[in-house]
Amino acid sequence: MATKKKAAGKKPFAKKTPSKRAPARRGPPMKAPGKKKGGPAKAPGKKGAPKERVLRARRPPRAAAPPAAIEAAPAPARPAADRPDPARPTAMAIAAAALDKKAEDVTVLDVRGLTSYADYFVLMTADSDRQASAIADHVEQTMKAQGVTKVGVEGYQGGRWILVDYGDVVAHVMGREARGFYDLEGLWADAPRVAVEA
């Protein structure tokens, strides 16, 4: 009977023997009994001690610094009677000149604080266009003699409403119909009246 020769230098395959290990369990690994997750807390003061959480109270947000315009609020406006009044003599001189030419219903309105372009309005009524022109001319001559020059004049050609501008004081020479129609006293109802003696 022929015998099989072993190949030189080659070892025969060893038979695999079944492993004595227990078959692997399926599912999560089992924990050792007696041990809890994380283990016992370590004593404070030792290396590796758990850090305590310190709850700090939140500070309220700082209020923004107010702008300079709010910090330094403007002082309330002084009443008209307390403020310097260099335009009042001019207004009274215009009213007196109008009375010299028989102007009627001469009224001085103190519009300080109510408008920015004048301090006083001098209102007067003329019976006709010719009288209105004569009043405006006399007012201009009188003020020029006192060293006060007009800034401008409007409505001189028509005569129904002549406006003579002296800067802080504006003279209104109006016909009776125009004065009733435009009602400047009603328009400036909040303006104090200054009495003018004839």
Backbone as JSON, one array per atom type, in Angstrom:
{
  "sequence": "MATKKKAAGKKPFAKKTPSKRAPARRGPPMKAPGKKKGGPAKAPGKKGAPKERVLRARRPPRAAAPPAAIEAAPAPARPAADRPDPARPTAMAIAAAALDKKAEDVTVLDVRGLTSYADYFVLMTADSDRQASAIADHVEQTMKAQGVTKVGVEGYQGGRWILVDYGDVVAHVMGREARGFYDLEGLWADAPRVAVEA",
  "N": [[0.85, -1.16, 0.0], [0.58, 2.1, -0.92], [2.21, 4.81, 0.5], [1.58, 8.1, 1.6], [3.76, 10.65, 1.05], [5.1, 13.12, 3.07], [5.2, 16.48, 2.22], [8.23, 18.1, 1.73], [9.39, 20.35, 4.12], [6.92, 21.42, 4.66], [4.3, 21.72, 6.95], [1.85, 19.67, 8.26], [-1.62, 20.6, 8.17], [-2.99, 21.77, 11.16], [-5.56, 20.52, 13.15], [-8.34, 22.43, 13.89], [-9.39, 23.21, 17.04], [-12.32, 23.48, 18.9], [-13.04, 26.58, 20.59], [-12.74, 27.2, 24.05], [-13.95, 29.32, 25.12], [-16.74, 31.19, 26.39], [-19.67, 31.69, 24.52], [-20.14, 34.84, 22.84], [-22.16, 37.35, 24.3], [-25.11, 38.88, 23.25], [-26.19, 42.32, 23.17], [-26.15, 45.02, 25.65], [-23.1, 45.54, 27.51], [-22.46, 43.88, 30.58], [-22.44, 45.38, 33.84], [-20.14, 45.6, 36.51], [-21.06, 44.22, 39.63], [-22.16, 46.29, 42.36], [-20.89, 48.61, 41.71], [-21.45, 51.96, 40.88], [-22.62, 54.27, 38.43], [-20.21, 56.54, 37.53], [-19.01, 56.38, 39.98], [-18.09, 56.69, 43.51], [-18.37, 59.92, 45.09], [-15.58, 62.01, 45.3], [-13.58, 63.08, 48.05], [-13.74, 66.51, 49.06], [-11.2, 68.88, 48.24], [-9.15, 67.26, 47.53], [-7.06, 66.19, 44.86], [-8.62, 66.25, 41.77], [-11.18, 66.49, 42.7], [-14.69, 66.94, 42.41], [-15.87, 69.89, 40.75], [-17.55, 72.59, 42.21], [-20.51, 74.22, 41.21], [-20.84, 77.6, 40.9], [-23.26, 79.87, 41.34], [-23.71, 82.93, 39.98], [-25.13, 86.06, 40.53], [-26.79, 87.83, 38.03], [-25.68, 90.89, 36.81], [-27.47, 93.93, 36.49], [-27.92, 95.47, 33.27], [-25.84, 98.22, 32.4], [-27.0, 101.51, 32.38], [-27.22, 103.51, 29.48], [-25.19, 106.36, 28.95], [-26.73, 109.51, 29.12], [-27.35, 111.62, 26.26], [-25.58, 114.71, 25.59], [-27.35, 116.7, 24.95], [-29.62, 115.98, 26.31], [-28.76, 115.91, 28.93], [-28.03, 118.58, 29.49], [-30.54, 120.28, 29.6], [-32.43, 122.76, 27.91], [-33.07, 125.91, 29.44], [-36.28, 126.92, 30.61], [-38.24, 129.16, 28.63], [-38.21, 132.58, 29.39], [-40.83, 134.67, 30.68], [-42.42, 137.15, 28.55], [-42.4, 139.65, 29.72], [-40.17, 139.64, 31.34], [-37.94, 139.56, 29.74], [-35.25, 141.24, 27.94], [-36.15, 144.2, 26.12], [-35.62, 145.79, 23.54], [-36.99, 146.57, 21.27], [-39.42, 147.65, 21.86], [-39.6, 150.58, 22.28], [-39.35, 151.44, 19.6], [-41.67, 150.37, 18.43], [-43.64, 151.8, 19.83], [-43.07, 154.37, 19.0], [-43.68, 154.25, 16.28], [-46.42, 153.78, 16.45], [-47.24, 156.2, 17.6], [-46.57, 158.01, 15.55], [-48.36, 157.13, 13.59], [-50.78, 157.86, 14.76], [-50.53, 160.59, 14.61], [-51.23, 161.12, 12.0], [-53.9, 160.65, 11.94], [-54.61, 157.92, 12.04], [-56.7, 155.1, 12.68], [-57.86, 152.98, 15.34], [-55.37, 152.0, 16.43], [-53.19, 149.48, 17.24], [-50.89, 147.65, 19.19], [-49.18, 144.69, 19.01], [-47.63, 142.3, 21.0], [-45.52, 140.04, 19.95], [-43.43, 138.49, 20.75], [-41.73, 135.46, 21.16], [-43.76, 134.14, 19.87], [-43.4, 134.31, 17.17], [-40.63, 134.21, 14.89], [-39.6, 136.24, 13.35], [-40.18, 138.82, 14.08], [-40.73, 141.15, 16.8], [-42.73, 142.87, 17.51], [-45.93, 143.82, 16.26], [-47.46, 146.5, 14.68], [-50.6, 147.57, 14.28], [-52.89, 149.36, 12.23], [-55.62, 151.39, 11.04], [-56.75, 152.78, 7.98], [-58.83, 155.2, 6.36], [-58.93, 155.44, 3.6], [-57.21, 154.66, 0.49], [-55.44, 156.7, -0.13], [-55.05, 157.94, 2.35], [-53.82, 155.81, 3.69], [-51.37, 155.66, 2.3], [-50.34, 158.16, 3.02], [-50.07, 157.87, 5.82], [-48.17, 155.78, 5.94], [-45.98, 157.1, 4.73], [-45.51, 159.18, 6.57], [-44.87, 157.76, 8.88], [-42.49, 156.55, 8.03], [-40.83, 158.84, 7.62], [-40.75, 159.91, 10.2], [-39.5, 157.88, 11.71], [-37.08, 157.73, 10.39], [-35.99, 160.18, 11.06], [-35.43, 159.65, 13.68], [-33.35, 157.98, 13.47], [-33.86, 155.39, 12.7], [-34.04, 153.09, 10.22], [-35.97, 151.7, 7.54], [-36.39, 148.25, 6.67], [-37.72, 147.17, 4.54], [-40.53, 147.62, 2.28], [-43.9, 146.89, 1.41], [-46.74, 146.67, -0.77], [-47.28, 149.31, -1.25], [-48.14, 150.56, -3.58], [-50.74, 149.62, -4.03], [-52.23, 150.29, -1.69], [-54.23, 149.19, -0.09], [-53.24, 147.49, 1.82], [-50.49, 148.24, 3.42], [-47.31, 147.3, 4.2], [-44.75, 147.95, 6.36], [-41.53, 147.25, 7.08], [-39.49, 147.14, 9.87], [-37.54, 145.51, 10.84], [-37.32, 144.28, 13.85], [-39.8, 145.25, 14.38], [-42.91, 145.43, 12.77], [-44.94, 147.35, 10.78], [-48.35, 147.6, 10.0], [-50.35, 149.05, 7.79], [-53.58, 149.31, 7.13], [-56.51, 149.11, 5.08], [-59.97, 149.59, 6.0], [-61.69, 147.5, 5.21], [-59.86, 145.48, 4.47], [-58.57, 145.02, 6.9], [-60.6, 143.98, 8.49], [-61.12, 141.67, 7.01], [-58.73, 140.1, 6.98], [-58.07, 139.94, 9.68], [-55.92, 140.15, 11.71], [-55.61, 140.47, 14.45], [-57.18, 138.4, 15.48], [-55.81, 136.25, 14.4], [-53.41, 136.38, 15.75], [-54.16, 135.88, 18.43], [-53.12, 135.1, 20.87], [-51.18, 136.91, 21.46], [-50.08, 139.48, 23.61], [-51.71, 142.66, 24.09], [-50.64, 146.0, 23.67], [-51.29, 148.99, 25.19], [-52.15, 151.98, 23.48], [-51.99, 155.37, 23.65], [-53.95, 158.04, 22.49]],
  "CA": [[0.0, 0.0, 0.0], [1.45, 3.28, -1.07], [2.08, 5.8, 1.59], [1.75, 9.49, 1.16], [4.92, 11.32, 1.62], [4.87, 14.52, 3.47], [5.98, 17.45, 1.43], [9.37, 18.6, 2.5], [9.28, 21.74, 4.58], [5.54, 21.81, 4.92], [3.69, 21.07, 8.1], [0.44, 19.36, 8.0], [-2.58, 21.5, 8.81], [-3.46, 21.29, 12.47], [-7.0, 20.59, 13.27], [-8.81, 23.49, 14.79], [-10.22, 22.71, 18.13], [-13.29, 24.52, 19.31], [-12.59, 27.42, 21.71], [-13.42, 26.93, 25.31], [-14.58, 30.57, 25.6], [-18.21, 31.23, 26.34], [-20.12, 32.46, 23.34], [-20.36, 36.27, 23.12], [-23.56, 37.7, 24.52], [-25.6, 40.03, 22.52], [-26.82, 43.32, 24.03], [-25.19, 45.9, 26.35], [-22.21, 44.79, 28.42], [-22.89, 43.86, 31.97], [-21.6, 46.14, 34.75], [-19.73, 44.86, 37.7], [-21.99, 44.49, 40.72], [-21.64, 47.14, 43.45], [-20.34, 49.86, 41.2], [-22.44, 52.87, 40.31], [-22.1, 55.12, 37.34], [-19.46, 57.7, 38.01], [-18.28, 56.04, 41.18], [-18.38, 57.53, 44.67], [-17.81, 61.27, 45.02], [-14.3, 62.13, 46.0], [-13.58, 64.08, 49.13], [-13.28, 67.82, 48.57], [-9.84, 69.28, 48.6], [-8.18, 66.38, 46.9], [-6.91, 66.35, 43.43], [-9.64, 65.56, 41.0], [-12.49, 66.64, 43.31], [-15.63, 67.58, 41.48], [-15.98, 71.34, 40.91], [-18.89, 73.07, 42.56], [-21.0, 75.29, 40.33], [-21.16, 78.81, 41.66], [-24.24, 80.67, 40.62], [-23.51, 84.35, 40.19], [-26.29, 86.88, 40.16], [-26.51, 88.65, 36.86], [-25.75, 92.33, 37.04], [-28.33, 94.61, 35.51], [-27.13, 96.21, 32.28], [-25.6, 99.63, 32.7], [-27.77, 102.46, 31.56], [-26.38, 104.32, 28.59], [-25.06, 107.75, 29.36], [-27.62, 110.35, 28.3], [-26.65, 112.57, 25.4], [-25.35, 116.02, 26.17], [-28.53, 117.54, 24.74], [-30.6, 115.65, 27.34], [-28.2, 116.3, 30.22], [-28.14, 120.02, 29.64], [-31.81, 120.69, 29.01], [-32.51, 124.22, 27.85], [-33.88, 126.55, 30.46], [-37.56, 127.36, 30.05], [-38.25, 130.53, 28.15], [-38.73, 133.54, 30.36], [-41.99, 135.42, 30.17], [-42.07, 138.3, 27.73], [-42.17, 140.83, 30.54], [-38.87, 139.55, 32.0], [-36.84, 139.59, 28.77], [-34.9, 142.58, 27.42], [-37.13, 144.6, 25.11], [-35.15, 146.99, 22.85], [-37.86, 146.93, 20.14], [-40.66, 148.31, 22.31], [-39.64, 152.01, 21.95], [-39.6, 151.6, 18.17], [-43.09, 150.08, 18.18], [-44.46, 152.88, 20.36], [-42.84, 155.56, 18.16], [-44.45, 154.03, 15.04], [-47.83, 153.99, 16.79], [-47.46, 157.64, 17.79], [-46.54, 158.65, 14.22], [-49.61, 156.79, 12.91], [-51.84, 158.67, 15.36], [-50.38, 161.96, 14.12], [-51.9, 161.2, 10.69], [-55.29, 160.27, 12.15], [-54.88, 156.49, 11.89], [-57.71, 154.64, 13.63], [-57.73, 151.65, 15.95], [-53.94, 151.63, 16.46], [-52.98, 148.39, 18.2], [-49.54, 147.08, 19.2], [-49.19, 143.28, 19.44], [-46.34, 141.78, 21.46], [-45.44, 138.68, 19.41], [-42.18, 137.83, 21.16], [-41.96, 134.07, 21.52], [-44.78, 133.56, 19.0], [-42.85, 134.28, 15.82], [-39.17, 134.41, 14.91], [-39.15, 137.31, 12.46], [-40.51, 140.14, 14.62], [-41.11, 141.2, 18.22], [-43.97, 143.64, 17.63], [-46.72, 144.25, 15.11], [-48.26, 147.71, 14.91], [-51.73, 147.54, 13.35], [-53.61, 150.63, 12.16], [-56.64, 151.41, 9.99], [-56.89, 154.03, 7.21], [-60.15, 155.29, 5.72], [-58.81, 155.38, 2.13], [-55.87, 154.3, 0.01], [-54.6, 157.9, -0.05], [-54.66, 158.12, 3.75], [-52.87, 154.74, 4.01], [-50.06, 156.06, 1.79], [-49.87, 159.29, 3.83], [-49.64, 157.33, 7.12], [-46.91, 155.06, 5.74], [-44.92, 158.09, 4.48], [-45.21, 159.89, 7.81], [-44.17, 156.82, 9.77], [-41.12, 156.41, 7.53], [-40.09, 160.09, 7.88], [-40.56, 160.06, 11.66], [-38.51, 156.9, 12.17], [-35.79, 158.1, 9.81], [-35.49, 161.29, 11.88], [-34.95, 159.06, 14.93], [-32.21, 157.11, 13.16], [-34.31, 154.02, 12.42], [-34.34, 152.95, 8.78], [-36.81, 150.54, 7.23], [-35.77, 147.12, 5.97], [-38.42, 147.02, 3.27], [-41.93, 148.03, 2.27], [-44.7, 146.15, 0.43], [-48.13, 147.07, -0.92], [-47.43, 150.77, -1.27], [-48.86, 150.98, -4.78], [-52.17, 149.32, -3.91], [-52.79, 151.11, -0.61], [-55.18, 148.47, 0.77], [-52.48, 146.95, 2.96], [-49.08, 148.62, 3.29], [-46.5, 146.68, 5.25], [-43.45, 148.6, 6.5], [-40.73, 146.36, 7.93], [-38.35, 147.75, 10.57], [-36.77, 144.44, 11.5], [-38.02, 143.72, 15.01], [-41.16, 145.8, 14.41], [-43.54, 145.49, 11.46], [-46.13, 148.2, 10.79], [-49.37, 147.2, 9.05], [-51.31, 150.11, 7.51], [-54.59, 148.54, 6.4], [-57.84, 149.66, 4.87], [-60.95, 149.02, 6.93], [-62.17, 146.21, 4.7], [-58.77, 144.5, 4.54], [-58.3, 144.67, 8.3], [-61.65, 143.07, 8.95], [-61.05, 140.4, 6.29], [-57.56, 139.31, 7.37], [-58.23, 139.73, 11.13], [-54.63, 139.81, 12.32], [-55.77, 140.34, 15.91], [-57.65, 137.05, 15.74], [-54.76, 135.31, 14.05], [-52.43, 136.45, 16.85], [-54.98, 136.08, 19.62], [-52.33, 134.85, 22.07], [-50.22, 137.99, 21.67], [-50.57, 140.54, 24.48], [-51.91, 143.99, 23.48], [-50.02, 147.14, 24.36], [-52.19, 150.15, 25.06], [-51.6, 153.16, 22.78], [-52.79, 156.54, 23.99], [-54.08, 158.98, 21.39]],
  "C": [[0.89, 1.22, 0.0], [1.16, 4.23, 0.05], [2.32, 7.18, 1.03], [2.92, 10.08, 1.86], [4.55, 12.76, 1.96], [5.75, 15.42, 2.65], [7.05, 18.05, 2.32], [9.15, 20.05, 2.84], [7.9, 22.2, 4.86], [4.98, 20.99, 6.05], [2.24, 20.78, 7.76], [-0.46, 20.34, 8.74], [-3.04, 20.9, 10.11], [-4.96, 21.45, 12.51], [-7.39, 21.66, 14.28], [-9.73, 22.87, 15.82], [-11.17, 23.81, 18.55], [-12.8, 25.27, 20.54], [-13.43, 27.12, 22.93], [-14.12, 28.19, 25.86], [-16.1, 30.46, 25.48], [-18.63, 32.05, 25.14], [-20.45, 33.91, 23.75], [-21.85, 36.55, 23.25], [-23.93, 38.91, 23.69], [-26.31, 40.99, 23.49], [-25.76, 44.13, 24.77], [-24.34, 45.1, 27.3], [-22.71, 44.9, 29.85], [-21.91, 44.63, 32.83], [-21.27, 45.3, 35.94], [-20.65, 45.2, 38.84], [-21.34, 45.39, 41.77], [-21.09, 48.46, 42.99], [-21.46, 50.68, 40.58], [-21.78, 53.74, 39.27], [-21.41, 56.34, 37.93], [-18.68, 57.42, 39.27], [-18.62, 56.97, 42.33], [-17.72, 58.89, 44.53], [-16.55, 61.34, 45.85], [-14.39, 63.22, 47.04], [-13.09, 65.4, 48.6], [-11.88, 68.13, 49.04], [-8.78, 68.42, 47.99], [-8.15, 66.62, 45.42], [-7.97, 65.54, 42.72], [-11.02, 65.66, 41.62], [-13.44, 67.32, 42.34], [-15.78, 69.07, 41.79], [-17.43, 71.71, 41.23], [-19.27, 74.2, 41.64], [-21.42, 76.47, 41.2], [-22.1, 79.64, 40.81], [-24.03, 82.13, 40.96], [-24.75, 85.11, 39.72], [-25.92, 87.76, 38.99], [-26.65, 90.12, 37.21], [-26.69, 92.97, 36.03], [-27.49, 95.39, 34.52], [-27.0, 97.68, 32.66], [-26.42, 100.51, 31.78], [-26.84, 103.3, 30.73], [-26.35, 105.75, 29.07], [-25.94, 108.63, 28.5], [-26.83, 111.3, 27.44], [-26.53, 113.93, 26.07], [-26.58, 116.9, 26.04], [-29.59, 117.27, 25.8], [-30.08, 116.09, 28.71], [-28.4, 117.78, 30.47], [-29.4, 120.5, 28.95], [-31.89, 122.21, 28.99], [-33.43, 124.76, 28.92], [-35.19, 127.0, 29.84], [-37.53, 128.83, 29.69], [-38.85, 131.45, 29.21], [-39.95, 134.24, 29.8], [-41.55, 136.66, 29.44], [-41.74, 139.52, 28.57], [-40.78, 140.83, 31.17], [-37.7, 139.67, 31.04], [-36.5, 141.01, 28.35], [-35.78, 142.92, 26.23], [-36.67, 145.87, 24.39], [-36.08, 147.45, 21.73], [-39.11, 147.68, 20.59], [-40.68, 149.81, 22.03], [-39.91, 152.28, 20.48], [-41.07, 151.39, 17.84], [-43.97, 151.24, 18.67], [-44.28, 154.16, 19.53], [-43.61, 155.44, 16.84], [-45.94, 154.28, 15.32], [-48.14, 155.47, 16.97], [-47.47, 158.38, 16.46], [-47.81, 158.36, 13.46], [-50.77, 157.63, 13.46], [-51.76, 160.13, 14.91], [-51.12, 162.15, 12.79], [-53.32, 160.64, 10.75], [-55.59, 158.81, 11.82], [-55.85, 156.05, 12.98], [-57.35, 153.24, 14.14], [-56.28, 151.16, 15.92], [-53.73, 150.62, 17.58], [-51.56, 147.87, 18.05], [-49.63, 145.68, 19.78], [-47.78, 142.86, 19.82], [-46.26, 140.31, 21.03], [-44.11, 138.0, 19.74], [-42.49, 136.42, 21.64], [-43.03, 133.38, 20.67], [-44.33, 133.47, 17.56], [-41.37, 134.64, 15.9], [-38.72, 135.62, 14.11], [-39.5, 138.7, 12.97], [-40.83, 140.01, 16.1], [-42.44, 141.92, 18.41], [-44.62, 143.83, 16.27], [-47.49, 145.5, 15.54], [-49.34, 147.74, 13.84], [-52.46, 148.87, 13.4], [-54.56, 150.61, 10.96], [-56.68, 152.79, 9.33], [-58.23, 154.01, 6.5], [-60.07, 155.13, 4.2], [-57.38, 154.98, 1.76], [-54.93, 155.49, 0.13], [-54.14, 158.14, 1.39], [-53.66, 157.05, 4.17], [-51.47, 155.1, 3.53], [-49.48, 157.21, 2.61], [-49.38, 158.83, 5.19], [-48.3, 156.62, 6.98], [-45.75, 156.02, 5.5], [-44.52, 158.8, 5.77], [-44.47, 159.0, 8.8], [-42.71, 156.69, 9.33], [-40.28, 157.65, 7.82], [-39.78, 160.25, 9.36], [-39.47, 159.11, 12.15], [-37.13, 157.2, 11.61], [-35.16, 159.25, 10.6], [-34.93, 160.78, 13.22], [-33.79, 158.09, 14.71], [-32.58, 155.67, 12.9], [-34.71, 153.95, 10.95], [-35.14, 151.67, 8.53], [-35.99, 149.47, 6.51], [-36.42, 146.95, 4.6], [-39.85, 147.48, 3.42], [-42.65, 147.27, 1.16], [-46.11, 146.73, 0.4], [-48.35, 148.56, -1.02], [-48.26, 151.23, -2.47], [-50.36, 150.73, -4.65], [-52.86, 150.16, -2.86], [-53.77, 150.39, 0.29], [-54.49, 147.9, 2.01], [-51.01, 147.28, 2.71], [-48.33, 148.06, 4.49], [-45.13, 147.34, 5.24], [-42.65, 147.81, 7.53], [-39.55, 147.13, 8.52], [-37.56, 146.7, 11.34], [-37.56, 143.81, 12.63], [-39.46, 144.2, 15.11], [-41.67, 145.89, 12.97], [-44.82, 146.3, 11.59], [-47.07, 147.76, 9.68], [-50.38, 148.35, 8.92], [-52.36, 149.5, 6.6], [-55.86, 149.35, 6.21], [-58.83, 148.95, 5.78], [-61.42, 147.63, 6.48], [-61.09, 145.13, 4.82], [-58.49, 144.08, 5.98], [-59.36, 143.73, 8.85], [-61.56, 141.71, 8.29], [-59.91, 139.52, 6.81], [-57.5, 139.07, 8.88], [-56.93, 139.29, 11.8], [-54.73, 139.7, 13.83], [-56.27, 138.94, 16.28], [-56.61, 136.0, 15.44], [-53.7, 135.23, 15.13], [-53.17, 136.7, 18.16], [-54.19, 135.88, 20.92], [-51.35, 135.97, 22.38], [-50.81, 139.06, 22.59], [-50.7, 141.86, 23.72], [-51.23, 145.05, 24.34], [-50.9, 148.37, 24.11], [-51.46, 151.32, 24.41], [-52.54, 154.33, 23.06], [-52.79, 157.52, 22.82], [-53.55, 160.36, 21.79]]
}
